[in-house]
Amino acid sequence: MAELAIIGGTGLTSLNNLEITQRELVHTPFGEPSGPITYGKLGSTEVMFIPRHGSGHTIPPHKINYRANIWALKEHGAKNVIAVNAVGGIDDDMGPGALIIPDQIIDYSYGRPMTFFEDSLDTVVHIDFTHPYCESLRQLLLRAAEIADLKLVDHGTYGATQGPRLETAAEIRRMERDGCDLVGMTGMPEAALAKEQALCYASICLSVNWAAGKEEGEITMQAIEACMVEGMEKVRGLLEKVPEADTAR
């Protein structure tokens, strides 16, 4: 059974280098996941893959069933989850094309089901979320980047916004004052739900644009998509080296 799961974000609805062995439709107590779980091999490592926005990229960030996705992966044996997130860069080192392995989150989202622990509880459940990302998995990704000879930023605070609209320049200025280095729409509640399920969870963030107000002019989807094509090849290259980095520990 595969213990490594990959959640693909915008631009990564499939893995070209994944040797697919089967696909499985999954039903959960929290509704339907974004798509079937794809099982396969990444090199010699068995993995599971699920596209966060659906196979046709039709599910907007605020409508993703994060609980169903995480529950399905945990129920089917996942212990480690690598999430891929497309983001906007706020920090000077996180402009378009940059790869970032974040280590902190500030959550600005709202109205999303945020926890598995709501109903029919014997006691109220609180999780420690001091460190939202699993450090051992973060270090594994950093080693994989070294093997792949990929430059990346080894830290960063992810600001999770509601979407699907992009942010205003004033909102980005506020987020920058708050300490955010990058901005995205899918980092939460996914990270917290993974923590509730005792999954080791880390993120590969690809910057596909400067955040609002960080450069002149409007943010266009054409520019984002152009950056995504090249950037996701780097993400795939990084993921390919994860098994090798794991055996090198």
Secondary structure, 3 states (H helix, E strand, C coil): CCCEEEEECCCCCCCCCCEEEEEECCCECCECCCCCEEEEEECCEEEEEEECCCCCCCCCHHHCCHHHHHHHHHHCCCCEEEEEEEEEECCCCCCCCCEECCCEEEECCCCCCCCCCCCCCCCCCCCCCCCCCCHHHHHHHHHHHHHHCCCCECCCEEEECCCCCCCCHHHHHHHHHHCCCEEECCCCCHHHHHHHCCCEEEEEEEEEEECCCCCCCCCCHHHHHHHHHHHHHHHHHHHHCHHHHHHCC
